[in-house]
Amino acid sequence: MKRTESPAIRLVNSIAKLSAWLGGIALMGTALMIGIDLILRKTIGLSMGGADEIAGYVLAIISTWAFPIALLKRSHIRVDIVYSHLPLKFRTLLDLLALSCMTIFVGILLFHAWGVLWNSIQYRSISTTPLQIPQWIPQAIWFAGYLFFAVTIAVLGCASLIQLRRQRWASIGALIGINSVEEDIQEETHRPAPGRTTTRSNGAH
């Protein structure tokens, strides 16, 4: 079932999907580089140098840029033992509470990440390795991932409040709720689940 998406949500979705593809390509390239480096070490005793350092940067960067796509796909783990048995309105309140808590958490991450980046810029820090990479370069991309995550939360939060004002409880769940088992199966098979209606697309209450 497809949910109703505003232009802002479509935009962050497009950026998140692009970043996910780029992150996957970067991860595969890093794995290939490390593999080649290991082969060279075992065969001719040489090393490409800096493979482990670059791998560390890539893992840190793609982790921050993976958070938005996970949020948009509602893939973050949440305990739903009680949640799934509650009425729709109570589930909506819990969804909004969860998003509010995540907003605070990401705000703290952004504050400290900016402090790390600003110190590297201010002191012109470089890595203590043969590559001597200016630290602000990977840290800026890493910080941008957190920033985009915060933007994604803000967009989803605004969209949810708009739906809350209209009392479209199901639409809020479609934006920030937890995927049901049926929805997970449907997403994997790309086939409509039996007996399910497209409540997300028509904004049903």
Contacts in CASP RR format, 6 or more apart in sequence:
PFRMAT RR
TARGET T0000
AUTHOR 0000-0000-0000
METHOD contacts of the structure
MODEL  1
MKRTESPAIRLVNSIAKLSAWLGGIALMGTALMIGIDLILRKTIGLSMGG
ADEIAGYVLAIISTWAFPIALLKRSHIRVDIVYSHLPLKFRTLLDLLALS
CMTIFVGILLFHAWGVLWNSIQYRSISTTPLQIPQWIPQAIWFAGYLFFA
VTIAVLGCASLIQLRRQRWASIGALIGINSVEEDIQEETHRPAPGRTTTR
SNGAH
1 174 0 8 1.000
1 183 0 8 1.000
1 186 0 8 1.000
1 192 0 8 1.000
1 196 0 8 1.000
1 197 0 8 1.000
1 198 0 8 1.000
1 199 0 8 1.000
1 200 0 8 1.000
1 201 0 8 1.000
2 198 0 8 1.000
2 200 0 8 1.000
2 201 0 8 1.000
3 171 0 8 1.000
3 174 0 8 1.000
3 175 0 8 1.000
3 200 0 8 1.000
3 201 0 8 1.000
4 171 0 8 1.000
4 174 0 8 1.000
4 200 0 8 1.000
4 201 0 8 1.000
4 202 0 8 1.000
4 203 0 8 1.000
5 13 0 8 1.000
6 159 0 8 1.000
8 155 0 8 1.000
8 158 0 8 1.000
8 159 0 8 1.000
9 72 0 8 1.000
9 155 0 8 1.000
9 156 0 8 1.000
9 159 0 8 1.000
9 175 0 8 1.000
12 68 0 8 1.000
12 72 0 8 1.000
12 148 0 8 1.000
12 151 0 8 1.000
12 152 0 8 1.000
12 155 0 8 1.000
13 72 0 8 1.000
15 68 0 8 1.000
15 148 0 8 1.000
16 68 0 8 1.000
16 69 0 8 1.000
16 72 0 8 1.000
16 148 0 8 1.000
16 152 0 8 1.000
17 69 0 8 1.000
19 65 0 8 1.000
19 66 0 8 1.000
19 68 0 8 1.000
19 69 0 8 1.000
19 145 0 8 1.000
19 148 0 8 1.000
20 65 0 8 1.000
20 66 0 8 1.000
20 69 0 8 1.000
22 65 0 8 1.000
23 58 0 8 1.000
23 61 0 8 1.000
23 62 0 8 1.000
23 65 0 8 1.000
23 66 0 8 1.000
24 62 0 8 1.000
26 58 0 8 1.000
26 61 0 8 1.000
26 62 0 8 1.000
27 58 0 8 1.000
27 59 0 8 1.000
27 62 0 8 1.000
30 54 0 8 1.000
30 55 0 8 1.000
30 58 0 8 1.000
30 59 0 8 1.000
33 48 0 8 1.000
33 51 0 8 1.000
33 54 0 8 1.000
33 55 0 8 1.000
34 51 0 8 1.000
34 52 0 8 1.000
34 55 0 8 1.000
36 48 0 8 1.000
37 47 0 8 1.000
37 48 0 8 1.000
37 49 0 8 1.000
37 51 0 8 1.000
40 46 0 8 1.000
40 47 0 8 1.000
40 48 0 8 1.000
41 47 0 8 1.000
49 130 0 8 1.000
49 131 0 8 1.000
50 129 0 8 1.000
50 130 0 8 1.000
50 131 0 8 1.000
53 127 0 8 1.000
53 129 0 8 1.000
53 131 0 8 1.000
53 133 0 8 1.000
54 131 0 8 1.000
57 133 0 8 1.000
57 138 0 8 1.000
57 142 0 8 1.000
60 138 0 8 1.000
60 142 0 8 1.000
61 138 0 8 1.000
61 141 0 8 1.000
61 142 0 8 1.000
61 145 0 8 1.000
64 142 0 8 1.000
64 143 0 8 1.000
64 144 0 8 1.000
64 145 0 8 1.000
64 146 0 8 1.000
64 149 0 8 1.000
65 145 0 8 1.000
65 148 0 8 1.000
67 145 0 8 1.000
67 146 0 8 1.000
67 149 0 8 1.000
67 152 0 8 1.000
68 145 0 8 1.000
68 148 0 8 1.000
68 149 0 8 1.000
68 152 0 8 1.000
69 75 0 8 1.000
70 76 0 8 1.000
71 102 0 8 1.000
71 149 0 8 1.000
71 152 0 8 1.000
71 153 0 8 1.000
71 156 0 8 1.000
72 152 0 8 1.000
72 156 0 8 1.000
74 176 0 8 1.000
74 177 0 8 1.000
74 178 0 8 1.000
74 179 0 8 1.000
75 179 0 8 1.000
78 98 0 8 1.000
78 178 0 8 1.000
80 178 0 8 1.000
83 91 0 8 1.000
83 94 0 8 1.000
83 178 0 8 1.000
84 178 0 8 1.000
84 180 0 8 1.000
86 94 0 8 1.000
88 169 0 8 1.000
88 170 0 8 1.000
89 169 0 8 1.000
91 169 0 8 1.000
91 173 0 8 1.000
91 177 0 8 1.000
92 164 0 8 1.000
92 169 0 8 1.000
92 172 0 8 1.000
92 173 0 8 1.000
95 160 0 8 1.000
95 172 0 8 1.000
95 173 0 8 1.000
95 176 0 8 1.000
95 177 0 8 1.000
95 178 0 8 1.000
96 160 0 8 1.000
96 164 0 8 1.000
96 172 0 8 1.000
96 176 0 8 1.000
98 176 0 8 1.000
98 177 0 8 1.000
99 153 0 8 1.000
99 156 0 8 1.000
99 157 0 8 1.000
99 160 0 8 1.000
99 176 0 8 1.000
102 153 0 8 1.000
103 150 0 8 1.000
103 153 0 8 1.000
103 154 0 8 1.000
106 146 0 8 1.000
106 149 0 8 1.000
106 150 0 8 1.000
106 153 0 8 1.000
107 150 0 8 1.000
109 146 0 8 1.000
110 143 0 8 1.000
110 146 0 8 1.000
110 147 0 8 1.000
110 150 0 8 1.000
113 139 0 8 1.000
113 142 0 8 1.000
113 143 0 8 1.000
113 146 0 8 1.000
114 143 0 8 1.000
116 139 0 8 1.000
116 143 0 8 1.000
117 136 0 8 1.000
117 139 0 8 1.000
117 140 0 8 1.000
117 142 0 8 1.000
117 143 0 8 1.000
119 125 0 8 1.000
120 134 0 8 1.000
120 135 0 8 1.000
120 136 0 8 1.000
120 139 0 8 1.000
121 136 0 8 1.000
124 134 0 8 1.000
125 134 0 8 1.000
125 135 0 8 1.000
125 136 0 8 1.000
126 132 0 8 1.000
126 133 0 8 1.000
126 134 0 8 1.000
126 135 0 8 1.000
127 133 0 8 1.000
127 135 0 8 1.000
156 175 0 8 1.000
156 176 0 8 1.000
157 175 0 8 1.000
157 176 0 8 1.000
159 175 0 8 1.000
160 172 0 8 1.000
160 175 0 8 1.000
160 176 0 8 1.000
163 169 0 8 1.000
163 171 0 8 1.000
163 172 0 8 1.000
163 175 0 8 1.000
163 203 0 8 1.000
164 172 0 8 1.000
167 205 0 8 1.000
168 203 0 8 1.000
168 204 0 8 1.000
168 205 0 8 1.000
169 205 0 8 1.000
170 199 0 8 1.000
170 200 0 8 1.000
170 203 0 8 1.000
170 204 0 8 1.000
170 205 0 8 1.000
171 199 0 8 1.000
171 200 0 8 1.000
171 203 0 8 1.000
171 204 0 8 1.000
174 199 0 8 1.000
174 200 0 8 1.000
179 187 0 8 1.000
182 193 0 8 1.000
182 196 0 8 1.000
183 193 0 8 1.000
185 193 0 8 1.000
186 192 0 8 1.000
186 193 0 8 1.000
186 196 0 8 1.000
197 204 0 8 1.000
END
